[in-house]
């Protein structure tokens, strides 16, 4: 099995409904997102996928969140915790990578997000 990963960043604000503490107030993070893709085959070029294409798709998905209030972007009723954001992104990437590239099926393996350099969350399906 081959596993690729890339890391990109977006900036966004959120607040946690029902939370007792500072995070109940609107605040922002520079979120780092690592996307892990797996495949058991290589394409004709000997790649799982071109990193350039992986970065393009990742930037497109993250652009929907960049400089937004995540409480308005995530589905209604979904509190924008790191855990819920990781699952939301996993589902977005799963849809984006459910493509075939000449006998090569790309699959999102996991998403890792960091709200800061010391706190991260992973989600895998």
N, C-alpha and C positions, 0 to 999 in steps of 0.2 A: 504494500500500500504506500502510495506517495502522499505526502502532506506538504502543502504550501501555506505560508502565512504572510500577510502584509499588515502593516500598522498605519492607520490614518487618524486624524484628529478632527473634531468639530467642537464648536463652542455653543453652549445652550444653557438656558436657565430652567429651573423647576422649583416647585415647592411640594412638600409632602403633606397631603391631606390627612388629618387625624394624628399627625405626629406631635409628640410633646417634646419640644426642643427647638433649637435654632433652625433646623431644616424645614420647619413649618412655614418659615418666611421665604419669600422668593430669593433665590441666590443662584449663582452660575458656576459652571465648571468648564474647563477645557478637557473634554472627554477624549481619551485615547481608545481606539477600537482596534483590536486584532481580529482578523478574519482568517480562519483555518479552513482550507479546502482539501478534500481528499479524492483520490482516484486510484484505481488499481491498474490503469493503463496510461500509456503516453500517446500523444498524437504523432503524426508523421515527422514532426520536427524534433521529437524526443522530449516534449514538454507535456505537463499536465494542462497548463494554460499559460499563455504569455502573461508575465507579470504586468505588462502595460494594460492588458485587457482587464485583469483582475483589479488593478488600481482604478481604472475608468469606471467600472461598475460600482466599486466601493465608494468612490467620490460622489457618484450620482445618488446613491442611496443616502449617504450621510448629508448631502446638500439639502435634503428634505428636513433635516433636524437642525442644521447649522444656523445659529443666531435666532433660534425660535424659543418659545416657551413650551417646553415639552408637555406640560399639562394640556395644551391645546392640540398637540400633534398626535399624541398617543390616543388610542380609542377611548371614548368616553367611559369614565368609571375606572380606568386603569391608572393607579397611582404611579407616577414616574420614579419609582425606586430603581436602583441599579439593576436589581433582579428583573424587574418588568421591562426595562429598557433593553437588557441583554436578550431576553426572549423575543421582544418586538423586532429587534435587529436580526436575530437568527431567522425568524419567519420571513422577513424581507429578503435576506440573502438566500434562503432555501428556495424561494420562488425564482430569484434571479439566476441561480446556478443550476436549476433543473433543466439544463440544456444538454444537448448531445453535440459533440464535436468529433465527427468521424470515428465512431466506435468508442469514444471516450466520454463517459458520464461524469460530470463534475458534481460533487456533493459538498455542501457546507458541513463541516465536522463540528465546529464550535465557534462561538463568539466570546471574546474576552473584552470587557470594558473596564476602564480605569476612570474613576471620578477624580482621582488625584494619584500621585505617584506611589502612594502607600495603600490604596484601597481599590480592589478590583472584584469583579464578579464574572463568572463564566457560565454560559448556557450551552448545552449540547442536546440534541434531540434524540 
